[in-house]
Amino acid sequence: MQSDSLGFPFETTVVFVVVAVAALLIDIFAHRSHKPIGLKSASIWTLFWIAVSLSFAGFLYIHHGKEVASLFLTGYALEQVLSVDNLFVIMAIFAWFKVPDGYRHRILYWGVIGAIVFRGIFVVIGTSLLALGPWVEMVFAVVILWTAILMMRAGNDDEENDDYSDHIANRLVRRFFPVFPKLVGPHFLVSSEQVEAELAKPENQGFSFTVKKGVRYATPLLLCIAVVEISDLMFAFDSVPAVIAVSREPLIVYSAMMFAVLGLRTMYFVLEALRKYLVHLEKSVIFLLFFVAAKLALNSSNHLWHHGIEIEALTSLYVVLGVLALGIVASLLFPGKKESA
């Protein structure tokens, strides 16, 4: 059974959908309030999502064999590791928009929904493009290689200095809605009456803002979620080809990415708390991008020139897990310099 022609039968697809939807509903119910999510709670939920993903991998192992389970786990682990850089960017976005801790998981929820939809579209397009010939894989390899080079050149630039006031998502929202520049609870859109009620509060007495009757206003939360969605969309241009390098089968690629994405909301709060300690994790991401680019290039050149050099699914899994472990261990053994007060 070849790794590029593995498919899920109807029963396996049903199990995947039921498990994913059920777990997502449990997560939504548990985090329906606007209370901040602490490190302990986020860690427990992150372990919950890992357990759900490993359970599905176990189901694949029992019903489809070791190779299918290995492909799923490799794609899942790769997406999780590559998502680290995207989550760091989201931290910078939240900091710039001054989003309170209690509202961040609400924005991340919609970010996850958007990621699920867009990745589904990209997976279909990406796997369809591969049918055009091995040169498409080479193009994907170049895209991923260029991303790795850009990340390596960026070095330790402080993303929190980025200015999102002129971001394309910010401009797009402002074309459709006027913006009320203050938070109004957890609302993304507010009516003119809500704006007037907000301006009547004692803490806003000195704030000058002209309200137009019958108009709906966007709040900074809507601007923030728009920037998050566009940033994740750009990230998908790199991560989808990277996971496609593991397998051409759309359902294996999508299920691996889906389970990884579903756990990102709680994983964000773990990384936010541990970011200052995981100083070498981004180096792991860069190395894996180079590895994936090499894997795609080898696969493409093997189809073109039949040199017989390929990287097996289990080898890919060991490399992904090994590099992730090295990044964590290196961060613990060689912590970065403490910032001066």
Rosetta silent file (secondary structure, phi, psi, omega in degrees, C-alpha in Angstrom):
SEQUENCE: MQSDSLGFPFETTVVFVVVAVAALLIDIFAHRSHKPIGLKSASIWTLFWIAVSLSFAGFLYIHHGKEVASLFLTGYALEQVLSVDNLFVIMAIFAWFKVPDGYRHRILYWGVIGAIVFRGIFVVIGTSLLALGPWVEMVFAVVILWTAILMMRAGNDDEENDDYSDHIANRLVRRFFPVFPKLVGPHFLVSSEQVEAELAKPENQGFSFTVKKGVRYATPLLLCIAVVEISDLMFAFDSVPAVIAVSREPLIVYSAMMFAVLGLRTMYFVLEALRKYLVHLEKSVIFLLFFVAAKLALNSSNHLWHHGIEIEALTSLYVVLGVLALGIVASLLFPGKKESA
SCORE:     score description
SCORE:     0.000 S_00000001
   1 L     0.000  121.605 -174.294    0.000    0.000    0.000 S_00000001
   2 L   -84.508  145.987 -176.205    1.618    3.253   -1.150 S_00000001
   3 L   -70.420  -19.079 -177.936    1.721    6.289    1.109 S_00000001
   4 L   -96.155    8.469  179.386    0.493    8.621   -1.610 S_00000001
   5 L  -133.203   23.122 -179.654   -2.686    6.665   -2.321 S_00000001
   6 L   -82.222  131.917  179.491   -4.014    5.986    1.149 S_00000001
   7 L  -129.362  160.250  176.947   -7.651    6.869    1.660 S_00000001
   8 L   -97.591  130.383  172.297  -10.146    6.727    4.482 S_00000001
   9 L   -70.081  171.692 -174.924  -13.276    4.614    4.007 S_00000001
  10 H   -57.870  -41.923 -177.349  -16.637    6.106    4.916 S_00000001
  11 H   -61.868  -41.082  179.760  -16.640    4.621    8.432 S_00000001
  12 H   -67.506  -38.237  177.536  -13.276    6.164    9.299 S_00000001
  13 H   -62.591  -41.028  178.987  -14.392    9.543    7.966 S_00000001
  14 H   -63.577  -43.717  178.188  -17.501    9.368   10.165 S_00000001
  15 H   -60.359  -44.159  178.902  -15.376    8.533   13.233 S_00000001
  16 H   -59.276  -48.123 -177.598  -13.058   11.460   12.452 S_00000001
  17 H   -65.418  -45.359 -178.081  -15.944   13.933   12.097 S_00000001
  18 H   -63.409  -46.039 -179.346  -17.793   12.708   15.197 S_00000001
  19 H   -63.962  -45.182 -178.106  -14.693   12.757   17.422 S_00000001
  20 H   -64.659  -46.227 -178.590  -13.562   16.187   16.194 S_00000001
  21 H   -66.841  -43.008  179.873  -16.995   17.818   16.505 S_00000001
  22 H   -61.608  -44.778  179.852  -17.684   16.252   19.918 S_00000001
  23 H   -64.921  -39.155  178.893  -14.330   17.380   21.305 S_00000001
  24 H   -64.780  -41.412  178.966  -14.833   20.899   19.909 S_00000001
  25 H   -64.551  -39.044  176.769  -18.298   21.150   21.508 S_00000001
  26 H   -61.671  -43.123  179.842  -16.867   20.022   24.849 S_00000001
  27 H   -64.360  -43.448 -179.793  -14.178   22.697   24.595 S_00000001
  28 H   -63.119  -44.125 -179.519  -16.706   25.411   23.683 S_00000001
  29 H   -63.299  -40.876 -177.475  -18.988   24.458   26.584 S_00000001
  30 H   -70.425  -26.439 -176.995  -16.088   24.435   29.054 S_00000001
  31 L  -117.686   38.486 -177.790  -14.840   27.880   27.941 S_00000001
  32 L   -78.925  -15.907  178.814  -18.136   29.676   27.367 S_00000001
  33 L   -85.226  175.222 -179.343  -17.368   32.321   30.028 S_00000001
  34 L  -107.373   30.944  176.935  -15.035   35.290   29.610 S_00000001
  35 L   -83.947  143.875  176.814  -12.681   34.339   32.425 S_00000001
  36 L   -59.961  146.196  178.001   -8.939   34.223   31.672 S_00000001
  37 L   -96.239  118.867 -178.296   -7.533   30.739   31.103 S_00000001
  38 L   -78.841  171.211 -178.079   -4.666   29.985   33.483 S_00000001
  39 H   -63.035  -41.472 -178.765   -1.568   27.910   32.765 S_00000001
  40 H   -62.484  -48.899  179.893   -2.849   24.893   34.729 S_00000001
  41 H   -63.219  -43.802 -179.704   -6.199   24.805   32.935 S_00000001
  42 H   -63.641  -37.801  179.508   -4.585   25.408   29.533 S_00000001
  43 H   -65.772  -42.603  179.275   -2.056   22.622   30.167 S_00000001
  44 H   -62.887  -43.023 -179.666   -4.810   20.151   31.099 S_00000001
  45 H   -69.653  -33.676  175.935   -6.813   21.054   27.993 S_00000001
  46 H   -64.060  -42.251  176.052   -3.719   20.806   25.807 S_00000001
  47 H   -63.860  -35.638  177.489   -3.145   17.290   27.150 S_00000001
  48 H   -60.795  -46.169 -179.283   -6.820   16.551   26.460 S_00000001
  49 H   -67.486  -36.731  176.473   -6.418   17.509   22.804 S_00000001
  50 H   -64.347  -41.050  178.896   -3.215   15.498   22.485 S_00000001
  51 H   -63.481  -41.169  177.653   -5.022   12.492   24.005 S_00000001
  52 H   -61.542  -44.255 -179.497   -7.899   12.879   21.530 S_00000001
  53 H   -65.788  -42.005  178.837   -5.445   13.045   18.614 S_00000001
  54 H   -67.429  -32.429  176.454   -3.477   10.028   19.841 S_00000001
  55 H   -64.333  -41.768  178.086   -6.742    8.108   20.278 S_00000001
  56 H   -66.628  -38.294  176.205   -7.616    8.775   16.654 S_00000001
  57 H   -62.005  -38.801  176.671   -4.087    7.703   15.664 S_00000001
  58 H   -63.980  -38.969  176.250   -4.659    4.491   17.625 S_00000001
  59 H   -61.736  -42.898  178.631   -7.912    3.946   15.755 S_00000001
  60 H   -64.259  -38.885 -179.895   -6.056    4.388   12.451 S_00000001
  61 H   -62.847  -43.151 -178.000   -3.354    1.963   13.594 S_00000001
  62 H   -69.032  -41.535 -172.243   -5.912   -0.732   14.450 S_00000001
  63 H   -94.733  -21.349 -174.413   -8.055   -0.325   11.324 S_00000001
  64 H  -131.263   -5.889  175.340   -5.507    0.783    8.689 S_00000001
  65 L   100.939  171.058 -174.924   -2.069   -0.199    9.898 S_00000001
  66 H   -65.237  -36.345 -175.599    1.139    1.395   11.119 S_00000001
  67 H   -65.282  -44.608  179.843    1.888    3.377    7.957 S_00000001
  68 H   -63.622  -45.158  179.156   -1.376    5.308    7.976 S_00000001
  69 H   -61.658  -38.298  178.809   -1.064    6.032   11.699 S_00000001
  70 H   -65.423  -41.272  178.273    2.547    7.194   11.166 S_00000001
  71 H   -63.362  -43.114  178.266    1.518    9.546    8.364 S_00000001
  72 H   -62.107  -48.390 -177.845   -1.243   11.024   10.518 S_00000001
  73 H   -64.711  -37.084  178.601    1.038   11.500   13.534 S_00000001
  74 H   -64.842  -46.490  178.146    3.786   13.043   11.409 S_00000001
  75 H   -62.809  -40.832  179.713    1.376   15.548    9.857 S_00000001
  76 H   -63.218  -49.759 -178.846   -0.152   16.289   13.259 S_00000001
  77 H   -64.240  -39.612 -179.544    3.201   16.839   14.970 S_00000001
  78 H   -64.788  -43.855  178.654    4.502   18.937   12.075 S_00000001
  79 H   -63.755  -40.058  179.038    1.444   21.195   12.095 S_00000001
  80 H   -61.981  -45.707 -177.933    1.711   21.618   15.872 S_00000001
  81 H   -67.095  -44.081 -179.509    5.380   22.618   15.686 S_00000001
  82 H   -67.036  -24.603  179.837    4.893   24.968   12.734 S_00000001
  83 H   -71.374  -17.362 -178.344    1.945   26.584   14.538 S_00000001
  84 H   -57.020  -47.377 -178.630    4.268   27.801   17.277 S_00000001
  85 H   -63.964  -38.048  178.674    5.495   30.719   15.178 S_00000001
  86 H   -64.936  -38.718  179.043    1.928   31.620   14.207 S_00000001
  87 H   -67.201  -34.214  176.054    0.864   31.643   17.869 S_00000001
  88 H   -64.398  -37.988  177.118    3.754   33.984   18.700 S_00000001
  89 H   -64.581  -41.608  179.026    2.467   36.355   16.015 S_00000001
  90 H   -62.856  -36.318  175.337   -1.033   36.170   17.533 S_00000001
  91 H   -58.433  -43.081  179.727    0.471   37.102   20.916 S_00000001
  92 H   -65.315  -38.014  178.781    1.903   40.231   19.307 S_00000001
  93 H   -64.543  -45.648  178.818   -1.483   41.039   17.727 S_00000001
  94 H   -60.776  -40.712 -179.648   -3.272   40.702   21.072 S_00000001
  95 H   -64.594  -40.966 -178.001   -0.670   42.918   22.721 S_00000001
  96 H   -67.544  -40.573 -179.466   -1.027   45.621   20.057 S_00000001
  97 H   -84.169   -1.939  179.198   -4.845   45.658   20.268 S_00000001
  98 L    54.148   48.268 -179.733   -4.674   45.466   24.097 S_00000001
  99 L   -78.274  124.450  178.458   -7.130   42.566   24.194 S_00000001
 100 L   -61.029  151.510 -177.516   -7.978   41.581   27.806 S_00000001
 101 H   -56.228  -38.159 -176.303   -7.063   38.033   28.814 S_00000001
 102 H   -67.089  -19.842 -178.735  -10.718   37.065   29.290 S_00000001
 103 H   -99.221   -8.794 -173.074  -11.598   37.827   25.654 S_00000001
 104 H   -67.051  -39.178 -178.931   -8.620   36.170   23.986 S_00000001
 105 H   -68.828  -25.128  176.196  -10.051   32.651   23.913 S_00000001
 106 H   -67.294  -44.004  177.505  -13.197   34.062   22.235 S_00000001
 107 H   -66.587  -41.387  179.206  -11.100   35.507   19.401 S_00000001
 108 H   -63.332  -32.949  177.468   -9.046   32.322   19.219 S_00000001
 109 H   -59.459  -49.500  179.145  -12.255   30.305   18.877 S_00000001
 110 H   -68.058  -30.888  174.906  -13.210   32.185   15.712 S_00000001
 111 H   -63.600  -39.867  178.313   -9.597   31.971   14.582 S_00000001
 112 H   -65.823  -43.698  178.191   -9.768   28.170   14.905 S_00000001
 113 H   -59.108  -44.892  178.389  -13.041   28.032   12.950 S_00000001
 114 H   -62.904  -40.568  179.552  -11.461   30.121   10.186 S_00000001
 115 H   -63.166  -40.262  179.224   -8.349   27.921   10.193 S_00000001
 116 H   -61.570  -44.434 -178.534  -10.485   24.777    9.838 S_00000001
 117 H   -67.855  -50.980 -175.505  -12.335   26.223    6.831 S_00000001
 118 H   -66.988  -37.149  178.696   -9.326   27.724    5.054 S_00000001
 119 H   -67.380  -34.897  175.619   -7.120   24.697    5.578 S_00000001
 120 H   -60.341  -43.879  178.855   -9.832   22.496    4.117 S_00000001
 121 H   -64.611  -45.771 -177.643   -9.881   24.682    1.000 S_00000001
 122 H   -65.846  -37.027  179.652   -6.085   24.804    0.773 S_00000001
 123 H   -64.241  -42.957  178.637   -5.724   21.042    1.238 S_00000001
 124 H   -62.585  -45.405 -179.706   -8.132   20.375   -1.635 S_00000001
 125 H   -66.012  -45.983 -176.438   -6.337   22.890   -3.874 S_00000001
 126 H   -63.683  -46.659 -179.871   -2.840   21.736   -2.857 S_00000001
 127 H   -69.255  -29.345  176.422   -3.460   18.017   -3.309 S_00000001
 128 H   -69.624  -38.659  179.068   -5.229   18.709   -6.615 S_00000001
 129 H   -63.308  -32.600 -179.673   -2.244   20.713   -7.872 S_00000001
 130 H   -62.233  -23.789  178.788    0.042   17.762   -7.152 S_00000001
 131 L   -68.945  -15.308 -178.925   -1.824   15.827   -9.830 S_00000001
 132 L   -74.700  -17.425  178.157   -0.354   18.225  -12.401 S_00000001
 133 L   140.320  166.503 -176.994    3.079   16.660  -12.000 S_00000001
 134 H   -64.646  -19.899  179.576    6.200   16.420   -9.799 S_00000001
 135 H   -64.961  -26.147  177.751    7.244   19.982  -10.650 S_00000001
 136 H   -63.786  -40.109  176.545    4.450   21.223   -8.351 S_00000001
 137 H   -60.832  -38.661  178.633    6.197   19.537   -5.425 S_00000001
 138 H   -64.791  -38.189  176.518    9.382   21.363   -6.378 S_00000001
 139 H   -63.570  -44.494  177.454    7.473   24.674   -6.326 S_00000001
 140 H   -59.619  -40.797  179.791    6.110   23.815   -2.877 S_00000001
 141 H   -61.362  -41.266  179.424    9.658   23.001   -1.746 S_00000001
 142 H   -65.521  -41.761  179.061   10.885   26.412   -2.929 S_00000001
 143 H   -60.379  -47.085 -179.261    8.020   28.202   -1.115 S_00000001
 144 H   -66.784  -40.115  178.514    8.791   26.401    2.155 S_00000001
 145 H   -61.931  -43.347  179.680   12.546   26.957    1.734 S_00000001
 146 H   -63.836  -38.780  176.708   12.014   30.671    1.182 S_00000001
 147 H   -61.508  -43.684  179.336    9.833   30.843    4.320 S_00000001
 148 H   -62.299  -40.926  179.623   12.596   29.177    6.349 S_00000001
 149 H   -65.161  -41.864  178.551   15.174   31.634    5.005 S_00000001
 150 H   -62.665  -41.812  178.743   12.947   34.611    5.853 S_00000001
 151 H   -65.400  -37.861 -179.657   12.441   33.311    9.400 S_00000001
 152 H   -67.992  -39.081  178.339   16.167   32.762    9.799 S_00000001
 153 H   -68.332  -33.201 -177.982   16.931   36.291    8.585 S_00000001
 154 H   -63.929  -31.498  176.689   14.320   37.763   10.921 S_00000001
 155 L    59.641 -127.080 -175.931   16.295   36.431   13.870 S_00000001
 156 L  -105.403   31.537  177.802   15.114   37.861   17.170 S_00000001
 157 L   -56.651  139.638 -178.693   13.119   40.800   15.843 S_00000001
 158 L   -83.947  107.667 -177.332   10.519   41.875   18.354 S_00000001
 159 H   -67.475  -21.132 -177.899    7.137   41.230   16.743 S_00000001
 160 H   -69.314  -10.955  177.109    5.394   43.294   19.388 S_00000001
 161 H   -85.348   -5.708  179.893    6.775   46.404   17.661 S_00000001
 162 L   -63.817  144.941  179.293    4.697   45.668   14.561 S_00000001
 163 L  -107.145  116.228 -177.512    2.054   48.267   13.718 S_00000001
 164 L   -98.798    8.169 -178.834   -1.285   46.738   12.728 S_00000001
 165 L   -67.063  -27.342 -179.785   -3.109   50.044   12.198 S_00000001
 166 L  -110.765   17.902  178.689   -2.490   49.850    8.432 S_00000001
 167 L   -63.118  146.596 -177.548   -2.846   46.066    8.166 S_00000001
 168 H   -57.601  -36.729  178.807   -4.878   44.909    5.157 S_00000001
 169 H   -67.890  -38.569  177.854   -7.475   43.276    7.455 S_00000001
 170 H   -61.842  -46.795 -179.805   -7.789   46.493    9.458 S_00000001
 171 H   -64.193  -37.510 -178.293   -8.362   48.511    6.294 S_00000001
 172 H   -64.843  -43.834  178.613  -10.880   45.966    4.984 S_00000001
 173 H   -62.721  -41.909 -177.599  -13.040   46.144    8.119 S_00000001
 174 H   -67.465  -19.306  177.032  -12.965   49.945    8.064 S_00000001
 175 H   -73.325  -24.817 -176.913  -14.312   49.930    4.501 S_00000001
 176 H  -105.650  -25.852 -177.413  -17.523   48.285    5.714 S_00000001
 177 L  -136.886  139.052  166.904  -17.908   49.581    9.264 S_00000001
 178 L   -70.202  155.261 -173.538  -16.988   52.743   11.139 S_00000001
 179 E  -112.938  128.834  169.305  -14.889   51.911   14.188 S_00000001
 180 L   -92.791  116.760 -167.000  -15.591   52.778   17.797 S_00000001
 181 L   -77.673   14.688  178.483  -12.064   52.742   19.273 S_00000001
 182 L  -123.616  148.970  176.581  -13.009   51.350   22.687 S_00000001
 183 L   -68.775  139.444  174.990  -13.911   47.852   23.809 S_00000001
 184 L  -123.367   80.444 -176.065  -17.594   47.293   24.558 S_00000001
 185 L    60.405 -143.527 -178.631  -17.521   44.056   26.516 S_00000001
 186 L   -90.719   12.664 -172.413  -17.012   40.988   24.311 S_00000001
 187 L   -78.218  140.308  173.383  -18.884   42.502   21.342 S_00000001
 188 L   -88.612  -36.475  177.605  -17.433   42.611   17.824 S_00000001
 189 E  -126.922  142.406  178.983  -20.160   44.919   16.508 S_00000001
 190 E  -134.434  151.775  178.040  -22.230   47.428   18.475 S_00000001
 191 L   -82.489  169.758  178.367  -25.217   49.611   17.641 S_00000001
 192 H   -64.356  -32.779  178.142  -25.263   53.404   17.904 S_00000001
 193 H   -65.923  -39.476  177.937  -27.370   53.050   21.065 S_00000001
 194 H   -66.284  -37.136  177.924  -24.708   50.850   22.653 S_00000001
 195 H   -64.997  -43.627  179.286  -22.025   53.379   21.741 S_00000001
 196 H   -62.297  -40.453  178.143  -24.061   56.201   23.324 S_00000001
 197 H   -64.840  -36.144  179.352  -24.537   54.122   26.478 S_00000001
 198 H   -68.909  -41.275 -179.756  -20.810   53.478   26.585 S_00000001
 199 H   -68.288  -23.753 -179.700  -19.976   57.169   26.166 S_00000001
 200 L   -77.333  -11.672  179.640  -22.368   58.019   29.019 S_00000001
 201 L   -67.635  145.161 -176.947  -20.276   56.030   31.496 S_00000001
 202 H   -54.314  -38.247 -176.767  -18.264   58.194   33.950 S_00000001
 203 H   -70.320  -12.882 -179.346  -14.903   56.840   32.762 S_00000001
 204 H  -110.674   14.792 -176.292  -15.655   58.031   29.195 S_00000001
 205 L   -61.954  -33.881 -178.751  -16.878   61.548   30.021 S_00000001
 206 L   -90.618    5.419 -176.469  -13.785   63.179   28.547 S_00000001
 207 L   -92.454  125.356 -177.754  -13.816   61.016   25.415 S_00000001
 208 L   -98.670  123.152  179.435  -14.972   62.786   22.239 S_00000001
 209 L  -156.226  129.046 -179.858  -16.749   60.676   19.599 S_00000001
 210 L   -89.259  122.870 -177.149  -19.508   61.575   17.141 S_00000001
 211 L  -102.406  130.275  175.798  -22.274   58.963   17.002 S_00000001
 212 L  -101.530  132.086 -177.690  -24.445   58.517   13.912 S_00000001
 213 L   -65.602  142.136  175.602  -27.931   57.118   14.469 S_00000001
 214 L    73.222   14.940 -178.207  -28.773   53.716   12.988 S_00000001
 215 L  -109.227  140.728  174.431  -25.133   52.804   12.337 S_00000001
 216 L   -97.903  134.459 -175.777  -23.372   49.660   13.510 S_00000001
 217 E  -110.544  140.628  172.430  -19.811   50.155   14.706 S_00000001
 218 E   -82.197  145.959  176.238  -16.900   47.726   14.709 S_00000001
 219 L  -104.448  168.232  176.810  -14.951   47.417   17.949 S_00000001
 220 H   -56.462  -24.888  178.135  -11.217   46.738   18.323 S_00000001
 221 H   -65.724  -37.996  178.110  -12.120   43.070   18.885 S_00000001
 222 H   -68.554  -40.428  176.238  -13.462   42.809   15.321 S_00000001
 223 H   -61.008  -41.479 -178.591  -10.323   44.495   13.969 S_00000001
 224 H   -64.351  -46.811 -177.477   -8.213   42.079   16.009 S_00000001
 225 H   -66.888  -31.956  176.831   -9.999   38.949   14.814 S_00000001
 226 H   -65.206  -42.634  178.324   -9.735   40.148   11.202 S_00000001
 227 H   -65.592  -40.050  178.081   -5.956   40.579   11.571 S_00000001
 228 H   -61.731  -44.260 -178.140   -5.693   37.154   13.245 S_00000001
 229 H   -64.799  -43.483  179.895   -7.636   35.486   10.416 S_00000001
 230 H   -67.059  -39.098  178.080   -5.537   37.083    7.672 S_00000001
 231 H   -63.071  -41.451  178.732   -2.321   36.238    9.518 S_00000001
 232 H   -68.683  -34.041  177.680   -3.424   32.608    9.841 S_00000001
 233 H   -62.657  -42.978  177.772   -4.400   32.567    6.171 S_00000001
 234 H   -65.679  -37.525  178.075   -0.875   33.647    5.232 S_00000001
 235 H   -63.792  -35.693 -178.806    0.547   31.033    7.589 S_00000001
 236 H   -63.251  -27.156  177.875   -1.536   28.330    5.856 S_00000001
 237 H   -61.392  -27.157  178.388    0.329   29.032    2.594 S_00000001
 238 H   -94.323  -44.043 -172.818    3.406   27.547    4.304 S_00000001
 239 H   -71.587  -37.048 -178.918    1.946   24.944    6.642 S_00000001
 240 H   -63.505  -49.660  175.417   -0.381   23.229    4.157 S_00000001
 241 H   -59.387  -33.723 -179.967    2.398   22.418    1.623 S_00000001
 242 H   -64.271  -43.247  179.971    4.560   21.282    4.541 S_00000001
 243 H   -74.639  -31.671  175.717    1.963   18.766    5.747 S_00000001
 244 H   -62.887  -25.861  177.029    1.187   17.738    2.161 S_00000001
 245 L   -62.819  -22.650  179.265    4.856   16.718    1.999 S_00000001
 246 L   -76.606  -43.553 -178.333    3.928   13.951    4.442 S_00000001
 247 L  -156.206  146.785  176.676    1.110   12.488    2.319 S_00000001
 248 L   -86.355  -13.385 -177.202   -0.829   13.367   -0.815 S_00000001
 249 L   -70.763  116.096 -174.587   -4.051   11.865    0.550 S_00000001
 250 H   -55.754  -40.067 -175.888   -6.351   14.833    1.385 S_00000001
 251 H   -71.010  -33.372  175.469   -8.114   13.137    4.296 S_00000001
 252 H   -67.901  -45.412  179.471   -4.871   12.179    6.027 S_00000001
 253 H   -61.909  -48.014 -174.912   -3.519   15.706    5.567 S_00000001
 254 H   -69.581  -41.030 -179.815   -6.747   17.406    6.661 S_00000001
 255 H   -64.320  -39.591  178.164   -7.402   15.173    9.674 S_00000001
 256 H   -62.835  -45.227 -179.922   -3.836   15.723   10.909 S_00000001
 257 H   -69.258  -38.154 -178.519   -4.152   19.497   10.503 S_00000001
 258 H   -60.510  -49.871 -178.900   -7.682   19.534   11.938 S_00000001
 259 H   -66.604  -34.490  176.891   -6.720   17.864   15.215 S_00000001
 260 H   -66.088  -44.110 -178.568   -3.649   20.087   15.514 S_00000001
 261 H   -65.722  -38.814 -178.338   -5.691   23.250   14.889 S_00000001
 262 H   -60.920  -29.462 -179.613   -8.398   22.234   17.370 S_00000001
 263 L   -90.073   -0.915 -174.899   -5.825   22.190   20.159 S_00000001
 264 H   -70.424  -28.994 -175.834   -4.252   25.535   19.296 S_00000001
 265 H   -62.103  -46.297  179.059   -6.680   27.608   21.367 S_00000001
 266 H   -80.184  -30.177  177.689   -5.518   26.165   24.685 S_00000001
 267 H   -62.789  -29.851  178.645   -1.961   25.642   23.458 S_00000001
 268 H   -56.807  -46.261 -175.351   -1.793   29.425   22.952 S_00000001
 269 H   -71.197  -28.683  174.112   -2.136   30.084   26.685 S_00000001
 270 H   -67.421  -47.645 -179.878    0.544   27.487   27.497 S_00000001
 271 H   -65.495  -36.413  179.659    2.971   29.105   25.054 S_00000001
 272 H   -61.087  -40.246 -179.473    2.073   32.587   26.286 S_00000001
 273 H   -74.453  -31.579 -174.010    3.049   31.580   29.827 S_00000001
 274 H  -104.201    3.681 -173.100    6.194   29.697   28.760 S_00000001
 275 L   -55.054  -42.728 -176.223    7.333   31.878   25.860 S_00000001
 276 L   -68.421  -16.568  179.272   10.246   33.446   27.742 S_00000001
 277 L   -93.811  -28.509 -176.897   11.541   29.969   28.564 S_00000001
 278 L   -91.700   59.697 -171.021   11.177   28.380   25.085 S_00000001
 279 L   -73.006  -20.804 -177.340   13.798   30.624   23.528 S_00000001
 280 L  -106.898    8.364 -176.904   15.121   28.030   21.051 S_00000001
 281 H   -68.532  -34.228  179.813   11.792   26.611   19.864 S_00000001
 282 H   -65.041  -30.659  176.777   11.698   28.858   16.807 S_00000001
 283 H   -63.855  -34.783  176.179   15.012   27.365   15.684 S_00000001
 284 H   -63.753  -40.897  178.805   13.262   23.980   15.666 S_00000001
 285 H   -61.875  -45.508 -179.860   10.554   25.412   13.431 S_00000001
 286 H   -62.344  -45.262  179.372   13.138   26.777   10.992 S_00000001
 287 H   -60.001  -42.550 -178.641   15.045   23.473   10.895 S_00000001
 288 H   -66.663  -33.393  175.916   11.833   21.543   10.217 S_00000001
 289 H   -64.194  -41.280  175.445   10.943   23.873    7.354 S_00000001
 290 H   -63.305  -41.434  179.248   14.331   23.111    5.771 S_00000001
 291 H   -61.638  -45.924 -179.067   13.729   19.400    6.378 S_00000001
 292 H   -65.273  -40.183  177.310   10.271   19.500    4.762 S_00000001
 293 H   -60.872  -41.486  178.404   11.612   21.455    1.785 S_00000001
 294 H   -65.435  -40.682  179.237   14.315   18.798    1.336 S_00000001
 295 H   -61.673  -45.575  178.076   11.734   15.999    1.618 S_00000001
 296 H   -63.668  -42.133 -179.725    9.554   17.602   -1.059 S_00000001
 297 H   -64.316  -41.182  178.253   12.557   18.224   -3.316 S_00000001
 298 H   -64.914  -42.415 -179.827   13.738   14.615   -2.949 S_00000001
 299 H   -63.903  -42.902  179.996   10.257   13.282   -3.660 S_00000001
 300 H   -66.344  -46.912 -177.937    9.876   15.498   -6.716 S_00000001
 301 H   -67.658  -28.360  176.471   13.336   14.717   -8.119 S_00000001
 302 H   -67.338  -37.691  176.081   12.765   10.998   -7.554 S_00000001
 303 H   -67.499  -32.549 -176.434    9.666   11.168   -9.756 S_00000001
 304 H   -83.087  -43.129 -171.406   11.639   13.070  -12.388 S_00000001
 305 H  -120.641   -1.814  172.782   14.984   11.269  -12.364 S_00000001
 306 L    55.295   50.490  178.614   14.316    8.060  -10.378 S_00000001
 307 L   -82.210  -12.949  174.484   17.315    8.297   -8.056 S_00000001
 308 L    80.043    8.426  179.800   15.495    6.146   -5.466 S_00000001
 309 L   -96.250  117.771  178.371   16.165    8.432   -2.463 S_00000001
 310 L  -139.664  157.899  177.029   13.097    8.994   -0.303 S_00000001
 311 L  -105.543  118.447 -176.230   12.371    9.779    3.339 S_00000001
 312 L   -69.784  160.765 -177.588   10.050    7.204    4.908 S_00000001
 313 H   -60.806  -44.499  179.981    6.989    8.139    6.967 S_00000001
 314 H   -65.166  -37.783  177.172    8.452    6.797   10.223 S_00000001
 315 H   -61.377  -43.486  178.217   11.722    8.641    9.593 S_00000001
 316 H   -60.608  -43.225  179.657    9.797   11.884    9.126 S_00000001
 317 H   -62.075  -44.889 -179.986    7.908   11.292   12.375 S_00000001
 318 H   -63.443  -39.041  179.338   11.133   10.639   14.296 S_00000001
 319 H   -64.701  -46.406 -178.989   12.740   13.780   12.841 S_00000001
 320 H   -61.219  -49.969 -179.152    9.756   16.002   13.728 S_00000001
 321 H   -66.082  -39.200 -179.695    9.477   14.675   17.289 S_00000001
 322 H   -65.190  -44.236 -179.798   13.258   14.685   17.755 S_00000001
 323 H   -66.436  -40.030  176.953   13.717   18.271   16.576 S_00000001
 324 H   -61.319  -45.879  179.397   10.817   19.438   18.762 S_00000001
 325 H   -62.404  -41.943  178.785   12.339   17.683   21.785 S_00000001
 326 H   -61.954  -40.088  178.819   15.773   19.177   21.047 S_00000001
 327 H   -62.510  -39.831  179.782   14.269   22.667   20.849 S_00000001
 328 H   -70.744  -46.261 -179.404   12.616   22.252   24.253 S_00000001
 329 H   -63.339  -42.865  179.273   15.680   20.671   25.900 S_00000001
 330 H   -62.102  -36.108  178.642   18.012   23.313   24.436 S_00000001
 331 H   -65.659  -35.402  179.345   15.714   26.041   25.809 S_00000001
 332 H   -74.945  -38.645 -177.318   15.940   24.504   29.277 S_00000001
 333 H   -80.544  -34.991 -176.735   19.706   23.947   29.175 S_00000001
 334 L  -125.719   69.344 -179.479   20.677   27.180   27.415 S_00000001
 335 L   -64.249  154.255 -179.453   18.107   29.840   28.393 S_00000001
 336 L   -70.968  169.151  179.007   18.295   33.227   26.746 S_00000001
 337 L   -67.687  138.159  177.820   19.754   36.280   28.414 S_00000001
 338 L   -69.502  137.961 -179.587   17.494   37.911   30.955 S_00000001
 339 L   -71.498  139.331  177.753   16.079   41.226   29.840 S_00000001
 340 L   -74.545  142.553 -177.159   17.344   44.203   31.744 S_00000001
 341 L   -69.873    0.000    0.000   14.704   46.044   33.717 S_00000001
